[in-house]
């Protein structure tokens, strides 16, 4: 009995020390030469890989965008992209606007004829031109150092299978009923007709992988024909918005009832703009133009500057 009491006493004394030694935490990160930050760990890894290959911050940001768009449906490759880029050689901040546009046929009459009082929030009549591919490709071509193949490599690998996060699993399963209304969406997220991927389940996106590989192929083909680095990367842009990828996109969308046409994709373009800027207690603050909420932050800082905070 005494031995048991002594053992129990020893456990009580030792356990707190052992527990302290095994505690984990997210440390403050420090970087001497570079740092890659995003809300998705796998995407941050993709960014760090670009630095290790000799890329710059734009390459890393584009790789993180590609990875995040692959694993997070809220962003997705069909979404839009905005970016603020500091160019040290020119000592200026550049704003990139890859905001999508509605099809030319999406007029008030079009929606009224389909029985809508307002444009819908979901489905093919809610979508705009995919801005993420064009924005990413333009960033890499204009300000990156690596090839598009390098930048897209982590995302392409992810399309072959990655573990779904718990939050993404909950969101997909919570929207399952609405998502199943669209055959292509259902085939990706509910291939067996179930409730959607569980947390930790390996999720594969074969069609997306095929699309990203086509972009890399376009770059490689252009290089083989003597194109410059920038020209080769922009060949991928042309394939997405004017080539066979665009044709397949339009075919699938119109099959589901969209009004989008090849002309809609062809006329869309990425805009390079000057950002809006203000100062807050001597610090320059740059935001995107009023097509996003960015200027509101600058206005708020201007108001707060009048208070002793």
URUR-V492810 format. One line per field, one symbol per residue. phi: phi as a letter, one per 30 degrees, with the letter a starting at -180 (. if undefined). psi: psi as a letter, one per 30 degrees, with the letter a starting at -180 (. if undefined). A space follows every 50 residues. Layout:
BEGIN
phi=???
psi=???
END
This chain:
BEGIN
phi=.dddddddddddddeedddddcdcadddcbbdcaabbadceddddddddd dddjdcddedddddddddddcbdddidccbbbacbccddchbccccccdd bdedddcededddcicdbeddbjddcdbedcdedddddedddbdcddded ddedddddddkbddddddddddddcedddddcedddddcbdcidcjddei ddccbdddedddddddddddddddcjddedddddddedddcbcddddddd eddddcjdcdbdddddddadccbdddbbcbhicdbcbddddbdeeddddd ddddddcdc
psi=eeeeeeeeeeeeeeeeeeeeffklljlkkkkeelkjklfjeeeeeeeeee effglaeeeeeeeeeeeefefjfedlfgalkkkkkkjeefhlkkkkjhkl kllffileeeeefggkelklflafffllkjfeeeeeeeeeeeflflleee efeeeeeeffklkkleeeeeeeefgeeeeffjeeeefefhfggaflklkf kjkkieeeeeeeeeeeeeeeeeefgglleeeeefeeeeeeffbfeeeeee eeeeegglgkleeeeefklkkklklkklkjhfkkkklllffagefeeeee eeeffflj.
END
